[in-house]
Amino acid sequence: MDEEVAENLKKSFSGESQAHVKYLIFAEEARSKGLVNLARVFEAFAYSEYVHAKNHLKVLESVDDPIKNLENAIKGEVYEVEEMYPSFYDDAIKKKERMAATSFRWAMETEKRHAEIYRELKVLVESGRDKAFNKKLYVCSVCGYIFEGEPPEVCPICSVGRDRFREF
């Protein structure tokens, strides 16, 4: 593929992905204020942006091999844990940006769990035992930390109660 076209697809994928998430956040805020129609419109537009991002990604790379997708996911999580978030966190600390530092730290701790779970799943999927991973997952709605099985009474990362966990 032409390098400029590939770069444009990467930029488009990034922009559409960010719009997707941003609109979901906007919808959540609108719904919390009783603006159900505004929330619905944000959700519809978020889905539209997701479709755009998916189409761009499928042109950029093959996504039909679950093992390769897991390897790609593990690589991304490890990069975030070992390189990206540590440097972002250190920079925020140096510049006394406490809220940014906290956000980076919470994400970094969560990404560690993502990599661990993806590695476990890779072994299971490679051996034909995907069904063996039938654990409930709980995500802290404040910091994003992931728990397998029953969550603790208090999140070990941000200290909120178990009522703030979402089940998957």
N, C-alpha and C positions, 0 to 999 in steps of 0.2 A: 504494500500500500504506500502511496505517496506520503512522505514524512509530514508535509504541511497539513494534508487532509487528516492524517492520524492525530496530529497535535490538536487540530480543531475538534475532532471527535472527543479527545480526552478532556478538553476544556468544556465542551458541551455536556459531556457526561457529568463532570464536576458541578457545573452550574445547575443542571437539571436535578441532580441529587440533592444539592443544597436547597433548592427551591422546594423540593418534595418535603424535606424535613421541616423547613421553615414554615410551610403552609400547614403542616400537621400541628406544629406548636401554636401557630396562630389560631387554628380551629379549636384546640384545647382551651386556649384562653377565652375565645369568644363563647364557647359552650359554658365555661365556668361563670360567665357573666349573663347567662340566659339568652344569648344571641344565637339561637339554634339554626336559623337560616344562614347567617353569616358563617357559622361553623360548618354547615353542610357544603356551602360553596367552597370554602377553603379546603375541605376534605376532597371534593371532586377535583379541584385544581391540583391538589397534591397528587392524586392518583394519575392525572394527566401527565404531570411532570415525571412521575415514576415510569410511565410507559415510554416517555421520551428517553429517559436515562437507560432503561432496559434495551431499547432499540440501538442506542449508541454503543453500549457495551457489547452487544452481540455482533456488531460490525467490527469492533476492535479486537475481540478475542472470543475463542470458543468457550462456552460455559456449559456444555453438555456432558462433561465428565466429572462426576461427583468427587472422585479422588483428587483430580487436579484442582477442583474448586476448594477442597479442604486444604490442600497444600498452599494454594494462593492465600486462603484465609489465615492459615498459620503464619505464613511469611509476613503478612500485613500486621498481624497482632504482635509478633516478635519485634518487628521494626518499631512499632509504637512504644513497646515496653522498654526496649534497649536503647533506642536512639531518640525518637521524636519527643515523647513526653518528658524524659529526664532533662533534656536541654530546655524545653519550654518551661518546665517547672523551675529549674535553676534561674532562668532569665526572669521569671515573674518574681521569685524571691529577691533577687538582686535589686529589682526595681520596686520592691515593696508593694506589689500588686497581689494582695492576699486572696481576693476572691478568684482571680485567675489561677493562682498557685493551687488553691484548693480544688478548683475544677480540673486542672491538669493532674493532680495527685489522685483524685477519685477515678478519673478515666484510666490512668496508668495501672492502678490496682485492679480495676475491672478487666482491663485488657489481658492481664496475666491469667485470670480465670478463663477468659475466652480461649487463649492459646492452649491451656491445659485440657479444656473440654473438647476442642477441635482435635487435639492429638489423640485423645481417647476415642473419639468417634472415627477417626481415620483408621485406627487399628480394627475397630469393630466392622466398619464398612468394607475394608479390604478383605476381611475374613468372612464376609457374608452374614454378619451378625448385627446389622443395624437395629433389629428389633430388641436387642439386648439393652439398648440405651432407652429404657422406658421410664426414666426418672422424671419426676416433676421438677421443673425449673422455676425459681422465683427470682424476680428482678426488683431491686430496691428502686422505687420511683424517684428517689432523691439523688442518689449517687450512681445508680446503674449497676451496682455490684450483683453478681449472680450466685445463687445458692442452688445446690442440687439437693433434692429431698426437702424436708421441712426446714424453713428458715429459722434462725435463732430469734429470740425475743427482741434483741437489739442488733441493728446492722453494725458489724465490726469496723466499717469504714466511716460512716457518717453519723452513727448513733441514733437513728430514728427507730421507732418501734415496728414490730412485724406487721402492723396494720398498713404500712406503707409499701408492702411487697405486692407485686403483681405475679400471678401464676401463669406459667406456660406449659 
